[in-house]
Amino acid sequence: MFRALLRIVLVIVIVAAIAAFFVGYRFGGGDRAIETDPVVGTSGPDLDPDIDVDRARETGARVGESIAVAAGTAGRMASEAALSAKIKSKVLLDDTLETTGFDVDTSGSEVTVQGTVESQEQRERLLRLVRETDGVTTVNDQLVVR
C-alpha cells in the first residue's frame, strides 16, 4: 500500500514539475531576446583603432575556455545526479525491499550506498539493483543490517 502511494506521489511530482517548467517558460518571457550592448568587431574595415584586437581575442579565448570547463563540470554533475536518481527509483519501486533509510552518493560511475536494511537478503538485493544499473562500474557497500 505504501509503495503504491509513493509511486503515485512520485508521478504527480514529476508531472507538476514538467508543467511548472512549461508554464514558466511560456509566461515568464523565456522566448524573448535579452537586450545587450552592440557587438564590437575585431576585424574588418570598420575596426576602431583604439581596440586592442589581440587582447580582445585572448580574453575571448579565456572566457570560452572557462565556459567549456564549467559546461563539462555541469554535465558531469547532471550525469551523476541522474545515475543516483535512477538507482533510488529502482530501489524505492522494488516491493521486495523494506529499506528504512539509505543514501546513494555517485562520483563518476562509482556509487556508494549507505544506510540501514532489515536483513542480509535485502542488503544483497539492494546491492544487486545498484550493480545492475547502467552506468555503474563500482559499488562501495556501506550498508548496515539491523
C-alpha positions in Angstrom: 0.0 0.0 0.0 2.8 2.4 1.0 4.8 1.7 -2.2 1.8 2.3 -4.4 1.1 5.6 -2.7 4.8 6.5 -3.1 4.6 5.7 -6.8 1.5 7.9 -7.2 3.1 10.8 -5.4 6.3 10.5 -7.4 4.4 10.6 -10.7 2.4 13.6 -9.5 5.5 15.5 -8.5 7.2 14.8 -11.9 4.1 15.9 -13.9 3.8 19.0 -11.7 7.5 19.9 -12.3 7.2 19.5 -16.0 4.0 21.6 -16.1 5.6 24.3 -14.0 8.6 24.4 -16.4 6.4 24.9 -19.4 4.2 27.4 -17.8 7.2 29.4 -16.5 8.8 29.3 -19.9 5.6 30.4 -21.7 4.6 33.2 -19.4 8.0 34.1 -17.9 9.4 35.6 -21.1 11.7 32.7 -21.9 11.1 33.2 -25.6 12.2 36.9 -25.6 15.6 38.0 -26.6 17.8 39.7 -24.0 18.9 43.3 -24.9 22.7 43.7 -24.9 25.2 46.3 -25.9 26.2 46.3 -29.6 28.8 43.9 -30.6 32.3 45.2 -31.2 34.1 43.6 -34.1 37.7 42.5 -34.0 38.3 42.6 -37.8 37.1 44.3 -40.9 37.1 47.8 -42.4 35.1 49.5 -39.5 37.5 48.4 -36.8 38.0 51.1 -34.1 41.8 51.9 -33.9 41.5 52.2 -30.1 40.6 48.5 -29.7 43.5 46.1 -28.8 42.4 43.2 -31.1 44.9 40.7 -29.7 43.9 41.4 -26.1 40.2 41.0 -27.1 40.9 37.7 -28.8 42.9 36.4 -25.7 40.1 37.5 -23.4 37.6 35.8 -25.6 39.6 32.6 -25.6 39.9 32.6 -21.8 36.2 33.2 -21.5 35.5 30.4 -23.9 37.8 28.0 -22.0 36.1 28.9 -18.7 32.7 28.2 -20.2 33.8 24.9 -21.6 35.2 23.8 -18.2 32.0 24.9 -16.5 29.8 23.1 -19.0 31.9 19.9 -18.6 31.5 20.1 -14.8 27.8 20.8 -15.0 27.4 17.9 -17.4 29.3 15.5 -15.1 27.2 16.7 -12.1 24.0 16.2 -14.0 25.1 12.7 -15.1 25.9 11.8 -11.6 22.6 13.1 -10.3 20.7 11.2 -12.9 22.5 8.0 -12.0 21.7 8.5 -8.3 18.1 9.2 -9.1 17.9 6.1 -11.3 19.2 3.9 -8.5 17.0 5.4 -5.9 13.9 5.0 -8.1 14.8 1.3 -8.8 15.2 0.7 -5.1 12.0 2.5 -4.0 9.9 0.8 -6.6 11.1 -2.7 -5.6 8.4 -4.2 -3.5 10.8 -6.8 -2.0 12.9 -4.2 -0.2 12.0 -2.7 3.1 14.7 -0.1 3.4 14.3 2.2 6.4 16.8 4.7 5.1 19.5 4.6 2.6 21.6 7.1 0.6 23.3 6.9 -2.7 26.3 9.0 -3.5 27.7 9.0 -7.0 31.1 10.1 -8.2 31.5 9.4 -11.9 30.4 5.8 -12.3 31.4 4.9 -8.7 28.4 4.6 -6.4 28.5 4.5 -2.6 25.4 3.1 -0.8 24.9 3.9 2.8 22.1 3.2 5.2 20.1 0.5 7.0 18.4 -2.6 5.7 16.2 -5.2 7.6 18.1 -8.3 6.5 21.1 -9.7 4.7 18.8 -10.8 1.8 17.6 -7.1 1.4 21.2 -5.9 1.5 22.2 -8.3 -1.3 19.1 -7.4 -3.3 19.8 -3.6 -2.9 23.4 -4.1 -3.9 22.4 -6.2 -6.9 20.0 -3.5 -8.1 22.8 -0.9 -7.9 25.3 -3.1 -9.7 22.7 -3.9 -12.5 22.1 -0.2 -13.1 23.5 1.0 -16.4 26.5 3.4 -15.9 27.6 1.9 -12.6 31.1 0.4 -12.6 32.0 0.3 -8.9 29.8 -0.1 -5.8 31.0 0.8 -2.3 28.9 -1.0 0.2 28.4 0.9 3.5 25.1 -0.7 4.4 24.2 -1.9 7.9 21.9 -4.8 8.6 19.6 -4.3 11.5 
